[in-house]
Amino acid sequence: MRRKPPQTDGSKHVQFSFEVDREVDGRWIAEIPEVPGALAYGTSAEEAKAKAYALALYAIADDVERQDKEIPDTISVPRVSA
């Protein structure tokens, strides 16, 4: 499956989006399609989003640590309340 690239505003700011759905068993599933592996279940939509968000941050941190990429001068991480 090909992932769509993250949205940018022309600078080094990157914006990801959530896809949230409810399973037939009542659980919520949230995914950040731009970050492979950032998919999580929760008992509420907000819990699933918070878990997917945490996985995305781990994946991004791991990617930065493993590769020799240009690191931005500033990092902006919006606060997510669960």
SETORNU-858285 format. One record per atom (N, C-alpha, C, CB): x, y, z; chain. Coordinates in steps of 0.2 Angstrom, whole numbers, always signed. Glycine has a CB too. Example, Ala and Ser with C-alpha at 12.3 -4.5 7.8 and 13.67 -1.06 7.14 Angstrom:
+-------+-------+-------+-------+
|     u |     v |     w | kette |
+-------+-------+-------+-------+
|   +66 |   -28 |   +39 |     A |
|   +62 |   -22 |   +39 |     A |
|   +66 |   -16 |   +39 |     A |
|   +57 |   -22 |   +45 |     A |
|   +64 |   -11 |   +35 |     A |
|   +68 |    -5 |   +36 |     A |
|   +64 |    +0 |   +39 |     A |
|   +70 |    -3 |   +29 |     A |
+-------+-------+-------+-------+
END
This chain:
+-------+-------+-------+-------+
|     u |     v |     w | kette |
+-------+-------+-------+-------+
|    +4 |    -6 |    +0 |     A |
|    +0 |    +0 |    +0 |     A |
|    +4 |    +6 |    +0 |     A |
|    -5 |    +0 |    +6 |     A |
|    +3 |   +11 |    -4 |     A |
|    +7 |   +17 |    -5 |     A |
|    +4 |   +22 |    +0 |     A |
|    +7 |   +20 |   -12 |     A |
|    +8 |   +25 |    +4 |     A |
|    +6 |   +30 |    +9 |     A |
|    +6 |   +37 |    +6 |     A |
|   +10 |   +30 |   +15 |     A |
|    +1 |   +41 |    +8 |     A |
|    +1 |   +48 |    +5 |     A |
|    +6 |   +52 |    +9 |     A |
|    -6 |   +51 |    +5 |     A |
|   +10 |   +57 |    +6 |     A |
|   +15 |   +61 |   +10 |     A |
|   +11 |   +66 |   +15 |     A |
|   +19 |   +65 |    +5 |     A |
|   +14 |   +67 |   +20 |     A |
|   +11 |   +72 |   +25 |     A |
|   +10 |   +79 |   +22 |     A |
|   +16 |   +73 |   +31 |     A |
|    +6 |   +83 |   +24 |     A |
|    +4 |   +89 |   +22 |     A |
|    +9 |   +94 |   +25 |     A |
|    -3 |   +92 |   +24 |     A |
|   +11 |   +99 |   +21 |     A |
|   +16 |  +104 |   +23 |     A |
|   +13 |  +111 |   +22 |     A |
|   +23 |  +104 |   +21 |     A |
|   +15 |  +116 |   +25 |     A |
|   +13 |  +123 |   +24 |     A |
|   +18 |  +127 |   +20 |     A |
|   +11 |  +127 |   +30 |     A |
|   +23 |  +123 |   +17 |     A |
|   +28 |  +127 |   +13 |     A |
|   +34 |  +128 |   +17 |     A |
|   +25 |  +134 |   +10 |     A |
|   +34 |  +127 |   +23 |     A |
|   +40 |  +127 |   +28 |     A |
|   +41 |  +120 |   +30 |     A |
|   +39 |  +132 |   +34 |     A |
|   +45 |  +120 |   +36 |     A |
|   +46 |  +113 |   +38 |     A |
|   +41 |  +110 |   +43 |     A |
|   +53 |  +113 |   +42 |     A |
|   +35 |  +114 |   +43 |     A |
|   +30 |  +111 |   +47 |     A |
|   +26 |  +106 |   +44 |     A |
|   +25 |  +117 |   +49 |     A |
|   +25 |  +100 |   +47 |     A |
|   +22 |   +94 |   +44 |     A |
|   +15 |   +93 |   +48 |     A |
|   +26 |   +88 |   +45 |     A |
|   +10 |   +92 |   +45 |     A |
|    +4 |   +90 |   +48 |     A |
|    +1 |   +83 |   +46 |     A |
|    -2 |   +96 |   +46 |     A |
|    -1 |   +79 |   +51 |     A |
|    -4 |   +73 |   +49 |     A |
|   -11 |   +73 |   +51 |     A |
|    +0 |   +67 |   +54 |     A |
|   -15 |   +68 |   +48 |     A |
|   -22 |   +68 |   +49 |     A |
|   -24 |   +61 |   +52 |     A |
|   -26 |   +69 |   +43 |     A |
|   -29 |   +61 |   +56 |     A |
|   -32 |   +55 |   +59 |     A |
|   -37 |   +52 |   +54 |     A |
|   -34 |   +56 |   +66 |     A |
|   -38 |   +46 |   +54 |     A |
|   -44 |   +42 |   +51 |     A |
|   -46 |   +38 |   +57 |     A |
|   -42 |   +38 |   +45 |     A |
|   -53 |   +39 |   +59 |     A |
|   -56 |   +36 |   +65 |     A |
|   -62 |   +32 |   +62 |     A |
|   -57 |   +41 |   +70 |     A |
|   -63 |   +26 |   +65 |     A |
|   -69 |   +22 |   +63 |     A |
|   -71 |   +18 |   +69 |     A |
|   -67 |   +18 |   +57 |     A |
|   -77 |   +16 |   +69 |     A |
|   -79 |   +11 |   +75 |     A |
|   -80 |    +4 |   +72 |     A |
|   -86 |   +14 |   +78 |     A |
|   -77 |    -1 |   +75 |     A |
|   -78 |    -8 |   +73 |     A |
|   -85 |   -10 |   +75 |     A |
|   -72 |   -12 |   +76 |     A |
|   -87 |   -16 |   +72 |     A |
|   -93 |   -19 |   +74 |     A |
|   -94 |   -21 |   +81 |     A |
|   -95 |   -25 |   +69 |     A |
|   -88 |   -23 |   +84 |     A |
|   -88 |   -25 |   +91 |     A |
|   -88 |   -19 |   +96 |     A |
|   -82 |   -29 |   +93 |     A |
|   -88 |   -13 |   +93 |     A |
|   -89 |    -7 |   +98 |     A |
|   -82 |    -3 |   +99 |     A |
|   -92 |    -9 |  +104 |     A |
|   -77 |    -6 |   +97 |     A |
|   -70 |    -3 |   +98 |     A |
|   -69 |    +2 |   +93 |     A |
|   -64 |    -8 |   +98 |     A |
|   -65 |    +7 |   +95 |     A |
|   -63 |   +12 |   +90 |     A |
|   -56 |   +11 |   +88 |     A |
|   -64 |   +20 |   +94 |     A |
|   -55 |   +13 |   +81 |     A |
|   -49 |   +12 |   +78 |     A |
|   -47 |   +19 |   +75 |     A |
|   -49 |    +6 |   +73 |     A |
|   -40 |   +21 |   +77 |     A |
|   -38 |   +27 |   +74 |     A |
|   -31 |   +25 |   +70 |     A |
|   -37 |   +32 |   +79 |     A |
|   -30 |   +29 |   +65 |     A |
|   -24 |   +28 |   +61 |     A |
|   -22 |   +35 |   +58 |     A |
|   -25 |   +23 |   +55 |     A |
|   -15 |   +35 |   +58 |     A |
|   -12 |   +41 |   +55 |     A |
|    -9 |   +38 |   +49 |     A |
|    -7 |   +45 |   +60 |     A |
|   -12 |   +39 |   +43 |     A |
|   -10 |   +35 |   +37 |     A |
|    -3 |   +37 |   +34 |     A |
|   -15 |   +37 |   +31 |     A |
|    -1 |   +43 |   +36 |     A |
|    +6 |   +45 |   +33 |     A |
|   +11 |   +42 |   +37 |     A |
|    +6 |   +53 |   +34 |     A |
|   +10 |   +39 |   +43 |     A |
|   +15 |   +36 |   +47 |     A |
|   +14 |   +28 |   +48 |     A |
|   +15 |   +39 |   +54 |     A |
|   +17 |   +24 |   +44 |     A |
|   +16 |   +17 |   +44 |     A |
|   +17 |   +14 |   +51 |     A |
|   +21 |   +13 |   +40 |     A |
|   +12 |   +10 |   +53 |     A |
|   +11 |    +8 |   +60 |     A |
|    +8 |   +12 |   +65 |     A |
|   +18 |    +6 |   +62 |     A |
|    +6 |   +18 |   +64 |     A |
|    +2 |   +22 |   +68 |     A |
|    -5 |   +20 |   +68 |     A |
|    +4 |   +29 |   +67 |     A |
|    -7 |   +15 |   +71 |     A |
|   -14 |   +12 |   +71 |     A |
|   -15 |    +9 |   +78 |     A |
|   -15 |    +7 |   +65 |     A |
|   -21 |   +11 |   +81 |     A |
|   -22 |    +9 |   +88 |     A |
|   -29 |    +9 |   +89 |     A |
|   -19 |   +14 |   +93 |     A |
|   -31 |    +4 |   +94 |     A |
|   -38 |    +3 |   +96 |     A |
|   -39 |    +7 |  +103 |     A |
|   -40 |    -4 |   +96 |     A |
|   -45 |    +9 |  +104 |     A |
|   -47 |   +11 |  +111 |     A |
|   -54 |   +10 |  +112 |     A |
|   -45 |   +19 |  +111 |     A |
|   -56 |   +11 |  +118 |     A |
|   -63 |   +11 |  +120 |     A |
|   -67 |   +17 |  +118 |     A |
|   -64 |   +10 |  +128 |     A |
|   -64 |   +22 |  +116 |     A |
|   -67 |   +28 |  +114 |     A |
|   -63 |   +31 |  +108 |     A |
|   -68 |   +34 |  +119 |     A |
|   -66 |   +35 |  +104 |     A |
|   -62 |   +38 |   +98 |     A |
|   -56 |   +42 |  +101 |     A |
|   -67 |   +43 |   +94 |     A |
|   -57 |   +46 |  +106 |     A |
|   -51 |   +50 |  +109 |     A |
|   -45 |   +45 |  +111 |     A |
|   -54 |   +54 |  +114 |     A |
|   -47 |   +40 |  +115 |     A |
|   -42 |   +35 |  +117 |     A |
|   -38 |   +32 |  +111 |     A |
|   -45 |   +30 |  +121 |     A |
|   -42 |   +30 |  +106 |     A |
|   -38 |   +27 |  +100 |     A |
|   -34 |   +32 |   +97 |     A |
|   -44 |   +25 |   +95 |     A |
|   -36 |   +39 |   +96 |     A |
|   -32 |   +44 |   +93 |     A |
|   -26 |   +45 |   +97 |     A |
|   -36 |   +50 |   +93 |     A |
|   -27 |   +45 |  +104 |     A |
|   -21 |   +47 |  +108 |     A |
|   -16 |   +41 |  +108 |     A |
|   -23 |   +47 |  +116 |     A |
|   -18 |   +35 |  +107 |     A |
|   -13 |   +29 |  +106 |     A |
|   -10 |   +29 |   +99 |     A |
|   -17 |   +23 |  +107 |     A |
|   -14 |   +31 |   +94 |     A |
|   -11 |   +32 |   +87 |     A |
|    -6 |   +37 |   +87 |     A |
|   -16 |   +32 |   +82 |     A |
|    -7 |   +43 |   +90 |     A |
|    -3 |   +49 |   +91 |     A |
|    +4 |   +47 |   +94 |     A |
|    -6 |   +54 |   +95 |     A |
|    +3 |   +43 |  +100 |     A |
|    +9 |   +41 |  +103 |     A |
|   +14 |   +37 |   +99 |     A |
|    +8 |   +37 |  +110 |     A |
|   +10 |   +32 |   +95 |     A |
|   +14 |   +27 |   +91 |     A |
|   +17 |   +31 |   +85 |     A |
|    +9 |   +22 |   +88 |     A |
|   +14 |   +36 |   +82 |     A |
|   +17 |   +41 |   +77 |     A |
|   +23 |   +44 |   +80 |     A |
|   +12 |   +46 |   +74 |     A |
|   +23 |   +47 |   +86 |     A |
|   +29 |   +50 |   +88 |     A |
|   +34 |   +46 |   +89 |     A |
|   +27 |   +54 |   +95 |     A |
|   +33 |   +40 |   +92 |     A |
|   +38 |   +35 |   +92 |     A |
|   +41 |   +33 |   +86 |     A |
|   +36 |   +28 |   +96 |     A |
|   +37 |   +32 |   +81 |     A |
|   +40 |   +30 |   +74 |     A |
|   +44 |   +36 |   +71 |     A |
|   +34 |   +29 |   +69 |     A |
|   +42 |   +42 |   +72 |     A |
|   +45 |   +48 |   +69 |     A |
|   +52 |   +48 |   +73 |     A |
|   +41 |   +54 |   +70 |     A |
|   +52 |   +47 |   +79 |     A |
|   +58 |   +48 |   +83 |     A |
|   +63 |   +42 |   +81 |     A |
|   +57 |   +47 |   +91 |     A |
|   +61 |   +36 |   +80 |     A |
|   +65 |   +31 |   +78 |     A |
|   +68 |   +32 |   +71 |     A |
|   +61 |   +24 |   +78 |     A |
|   +64 |   +35 |   +67 |     A |
|   +66 |   +37 |   +60 |     A |
|   +72 |   +42 |   +60 |     A |
|   +60 |   +39 |   +56 |     A |
|   +71 |   +47 |   +64 |     A |
|   +76 |   +52 |   +65 |     A |
|   +82 |   +49 |   +68 |     A |
|   +73 |   +58 |   +69 |     A |
|   +82 |   +45 |   +73 |     A |
|   +88 |   +42 |   +76 |     A |
|   +91 |   +38 |   +71 |     A |
|   +85 |   +38 |   +82 |     A |
|   +88 |   +34 |   +67 |     A |
|   +91 |   +29 |   +62 |     A |
|   +94 |   +32 |   +56 |     A |
|   +86 |   +24 |   +60 |     A |
|   +91 |   +38 |   +54 |     A |
|   +94 |   +41 |   +47 |     A |
|   +97 |   +47 |   +48 |     A |
|   +88 |   +42 |   +43 |     A |
|  +101 |   +49 |   +44 |     A |
|  +105 |   +55 |   +44 |     A |
|  +101 |   +61 |   +40 |     A |
|  +112 |   +55 |   +41 |     A |
|   +96 |   +63 |   +43 |     A |
|   +92 |   +68 |   +40 |     A |
|   +93 |   +75 |   +43 |     A |
|   +84 |   +66 |   +41 |     A |
|   +91 |   +80 |   +40 |     A |
|   +92 |   +87 |   +42 |     A |
|   +86 |   +88 |   +48 |     A |
|   +90 |   +92 |   +36 |     A |
|   +89 |   +90 |   +53 |     A |
|   +84 |   +91 |   +59 |     A |
|   +82 |   +99 |   +59 |     A |
|   +88 |   +90 |   +66 |     A |
|   +75 |  +100 |   +60 |     A |
|   +73 |  +107 |   +59 |     A |
|   +75 |  +111 |   +65 |     A |
|   +65 |  +107 |   +59 |     A |
|   +75 |  +118 |   +65 |     A |
|   +77 |  +122 |   +70 |     A |
|   +72 |  +122 |   +76 |     A |
|   +78 |  +129 |   +68 |     A |
|   +66 |  +121 |   +74 |     A |
|   +60 |  +121 |   +79 |     A |
|   +56 |  +115 |   +78 |     A |
|   +56 |  +128 |   +79 |     A |
|   +53 |  +113 |   +83 |     A |
|   +48 |  +107 |   +83 |     A |
|   +42 |  +109 |   +86 |     A |
|   +51 |  +101 |   +86 |     A |
|   +36 |  +108 |   +83 |     A |
|   +30 |  +110 |   +86 |     A |
|   +25 |  +104 |   +86 |     A |
|   +26 |  +115 |   +81 |     A |
|   +23 |  +102 |   +92 |     A |
|   +19 |   +96 |   +94 |     A |
|   +13 |   +99 |   +97 |     A |
|   +23 |   +91 |   +98 |     A |
|    +7 |   +98 |   +94 |     A |
|    +1 |  +100 |   +97 |     A |
|    -1 |   +96 |  +103 |     A |
|    -5 |  +101 |   +92 |     A |
|    -4 |   +98 |  +108 |     A |
|    -6 |   +94 |  +114 |     A |
|   -13 |   +91 |  +112 |     A |
|    -7 |   +99 |  +120 |     A |
|   -13 |   +84 |  +113 |     A |
|   -19 |   +80 |  +112 |     A |
|   -21 |   +78 |  +119 |     A |
|   -17 |   +74 |  +107 |     A |
|   -28 |   +80 |  +120 |     A |
|   -30 |   +77 |  +127 |     A |
|   -35 |   +71 |  +125 |     A |
|   -35 |   +83 |  +130 |     A |
|   -34 |   +66 |  +129 |     A |
|   -37 |   +60 |  +128 |     A |
|   -44 |   +60 |  +132 |     A |
|   -33 |   +54 |  +131 |     A |
+-------+-------+-------+-------+
END
